Amino acid sequence: MKKSWTPKKEKIVAAALGGFIVGRVVLGSNVLTIPLILFAAALPYLIAKRRAEKRETELAALWPEILDHIISGLRSGLSIAETLVGLANRGPELSRSIFKECQTKLAAGAELTAIFTFIKVEFNDPVADQVCEVLDFARGAGSRDTAITLRTLGDFIRSDIAVRGEIQAKLGWIKNSALVAALAPWILLVILSSQPSTLQAFSTGAGMFIIFIGLALSVIAYIWMSRVGRIRTLPRIFLEAHR
């Protein structure tokens, strides 16, 4: 289950209104009004998506530290539930709100199985699925090797995060290039629209056809380039199993 990153309708309406004002009032162009409205309305989606992806990446990078806290708690004799509750105060700052919610749910009588599912959904990461499955198995089987297993998993996660960081650094330019390539022609068109001859040329049927074809191609090119620069994520096997 992927967390929604859809922006509020008010932000979309405000952005679309800003595009209308720039196109119709500032530039005085009926031709550019529709493309500017569409681009402006899409900005809240792009910003919200980038923020959601950034938060998920930051949360995934916290698991080595979280595992260290869990291992320390288990070795000191705490139960799994007590260890998770302790993360609400001693865990990484960014993940404390998630574990505080776990603390609230446990205090209300929720079972650990439901807590593990909640953590999987909130982190939205295959690593969270693996850790929760190990803890769930240890709770049911009473394994004494849980700390060793978690330590091995933590070493693997550190290695995986380092490799993914290098790949993201190398492929990050693709997404940025896609955004620049999609916006550059329209920025140039806005600049050229200060000349009456440009507005007159694009006010014809052929000019409108070119604008809408260009708009469609820009969207397709951006989506395609974004997919090319996307790192393939691991399947959520354990989360699917609980549905």
N, C-alpha and C positions, 0 to 999 in steps of 0.2 A: 504494500500500500504506500503510494508515494504522496508525500505531503503536498498540499496545494500551494502554488505560488502565484495564483491569479490575483492581480491587483484589484483594489476597490473600484467600483464603478465610478465613484466621484473623481478619482484620479484620471480615469480614461476620458470621462466627459470634459474635464478641465484641460487635458492635453489636446483633445480634439478641438475644443474651443480656441485654444492658443494657435493651433494650426490654421483655423478659419480666420482668425484675426490677422495673422501674418499674411496669409494668401489674399484675403479679400480686402482688408482695411489698409494694411501697410503697403503691400505690393499692388493692390487694386487689380488683381488678375483673377478672373473666373476660371482660367485654364489651370492655374497652379493650386487653386483652393482645394480641390478633391485630393490630389496626391499629398499635399501638406497635411490635410486632416488625417489621412490614412497613416502616414508616417508618424505624426504626433500621437495618434491613438495607440500605435504599436510600441511606442517608447516605454510606457509603464510596464508592459509585458516583458520587454527585454530587460529592464532594470530589475524587476521582481525576480525574474528567472536567474539573472546573474547573482543576485544576493542569495537566493536559495541554494544555488550551486556552491557559492563560496562558503556558506554556513555548513553545508554537508561535508565539504572538503575539510574544513577546520575541525568539525566534530570527529571525522574519521581519523584525523591526525592525533586525536587525544587518546586513542585506545591504548597505546603502550603505557602511558602514564596511569590511565584508569586501571589497567591490568596490574600494574605495580601496587596500587592501593588495595585491589581485591586480594592479591596474593599475600600482602602484608596482613590484611585483616583475617584471612583464613588461617594463616600460620600462627596468629596470636590467639586463636581459639574462638573467634567470632563465627556466628552462623552466616550463611549466605545472605539472608534477609538483613541482618545487622550490618554486614559489610556494604550492602547496597545503600542502606540508610546513611552510613557514615560518609558515603560519597557526596551526599547533599551538602556537607560542610567542609570535607577535606579534599574532595575531588577537584579537578580543573574548573576554573571559574565558568567557562562557557557551558559546561555540562551540568552544573549544579542545579539549574532549574528543572532539568529532566529528572534527576534523582530526588529532588524535593517533592516532585509530583509522585514519584514512586513511594516516598516516605508517607505521603498523605494517603495513598491508596492502600498501603500495608496497614496503616493505623485504622483504616475503615474496614479492614477485614478481607482485603483482596488476596487471592492466592498467588503464589510465586509464578505460576504458569502465566497468569494474566499480566504480571509485572514484566516478565521476560518478553511477552508479545508487545507490550507498551514500549519497552526500550528499543526493540527492533524497529517499530514503526517510527519512533521519534528520531532515531539516528539514521534510519533509511540507508543502511550500509550493510554489505555482506559480512563485514568483520563483526558487527554487533550481533548478527545472526549466529555466527560461529561461537562467540563468547557465551551468549545466552544458552546455546545448546549444550556446551560443556558444563555450565553451571547447573542447568536443569538435569542433566544426566547425573552429575555428582550428587544433587539433592535426592534423586530417586534411588541411586545405587549406593550412595555413601562411600564414594571412591576416596581413598587416601592420597591418590596421585593427582588430585585436581590441581594443586599448586604447581607441580612439575609440568602438567599438560598446559596450564595457562602460561607458564614461563616460556615453554617452547613456542606456543602460539604467539606470545608477545615478540619473540625474536623474529619470527616469520613476518609479523605485521610491520615491524620496523624496517625490515629489508624491502617489503612490498611498497611501503610509503616512500622510501628513498628512490626506488626505481620509478614509481609513478610520478614523483616530483620532477625527475629528470625528463620524463616523456612529456609532461604537461608544459615544462619550460620550453621544450623544443617545438611543440605543436601549438602553443598559445598564440603565436603570431598568425596562425591560420584564421582563427576566429576574429582577431583584430583586423586582419587584412580583408576579411569578408565584409565586416561592418564598414570599413573605409571605402571599399570598392562599391558597396551598395549605395552609400550616401554621396560619394564624390560627384557623380553626374547630376544629382538633384541640387546639390549646393551650387554647382556651376550654373545650372539652369536658373536658380533663384537670383544669382548675381547678374546673369545676362538679361533677366526679365526687367531690369531697370531701363532697358532700351525698348521703346515702343515697337520697333520693328520685330523684335523677338516675340512680344506678346501677340502681335498681329499674325505672325507666321504660325504660331501654335494655336491660334484661335480658329483656324480652318479645320475642316473635317480630317484632312490628312495629318495635321499637327496634333489633334486630339488622339487620333489613332496611334501615333508614334508615342505619345505620353503614356497611354494605357498599356501599350505593348512593353515599353520601357519599365513601367511599374511592375508588371507581371514578371518580367525577366529579372528584375532586381530582387524580388521576393524569392524566386526560384533559385537564383544564384546564391543568395545569402543562406537559405536553408541547406543547399547542397554543400557549400563550403563549411558550414557549421557541423554538418555530419561528418565531413572528411576530417575535421580537427577534433572530433570527439573521441575520447578514450573509451574503449569498450569496457563496460562494467561487468563484474561477476554476477551470475544469476542468483536470485534470492531463493535458493532451494529450501532452506529451513523455514522461511516465512511462508512460502507457498504451502508447505506441508501442514501448517496449522490453520489454513483457511477452510 
